């Protein structure tokens, strides 16, 4: 498997790409090509072109959850790439990915209606794990088992004309079952990065973890949650960690004291057997 970071908050020095506070990764595995999240704008398309990556023959698009910094780029994808492509690529996500969402009076959910996307994609929405290849799996709805993650809502969602606190139950992740252990690929980890890893281990029946990549949703984190997260990673001992997107500097520094944190950003390429 190969992962290329097309969009992240940061870019890598001497790699002249464009960053934005969003996520989009290009994943190649067993002859399949997947786009994991589409960022906020057309930045992922700009960077893919600069990297000589074609998005014309995608097997599918996988959405980690329904926030606009992970889905708004779909607007540009369908305008530029998907006009006449048959068969339709898959769109893989949790069934609640298209909820109407707001925070502080602003809409933060996916700006494209499901009915529009159905013209361009074959939908595969699932709460249960979906194996995309023999070694790559979409985790579906994450069990929230610990007592220190996913405790605060992120804005509201609308249901039956009511505003309900949004705990982002559609937040999910990918896992690659490599020869030496698991590679976890998270978008934003609203469900909790430790919860995600535990679900990955359960679904794949594997305790070894090689790498954890993506947004960990550790922003202005409470001391208690940061300590518990660091304790978890100290016990887990992954080979490497690429903490990106919604992981602030303080969290990266704290994690670097207990595990091997690598620099993440647009242009990073990672390979796994």
Number of C-alpha atoms within 10 A of each C-alpha: 18 14 21 21 23 33 35 28 17 19 21 16 10 7 11 12 21 20 21 18 15 30 32 29 27 24 19 17 18 11 8 14 19 23 22 27 28 31 27 24 21 17 22 31 23 14 20 20 13 13 13 8 13 13 19 12 16 20 19 22 21 25 27 31 28 27 27 22 22 26 29 23 25 22 18 17 18 16 9 13 15 19 11 9 13 10 11 18 18 19 20 24 28 25 18 17 23 19 21 19 27 19 15 9 9 9 16 22 23 24 18 15 11 14 8 11 15 13 12 19 21 15 18 14 18 17 17 12 19 17 14 16 13 10 16 21 20 27 26 24 23 25 15 18 15 13 9 17 21 20 13 11 13 17 19 23 21 14 11 6 7 9 14 14 16 17 17 25 21 25 27 30 31 25 25 25 24 16 10 12 20 26 26 24 26 27 28 27 27 29 25 26 28 22 19 28 23 18 22 27 18 11 14 17 11 14 14 17 21 21 21 22 22 27 23 26 24 26 14 12 14 10 9 10 14 20 16 16 20 20 13 13 18 15 10 17 16 19 15 16 24 20 26 29 25 22 20 17 14 14 21 20 11 15 21 17 11 16 19 15 20 14 13 21 27 27 27 18 15 12 10 17 11
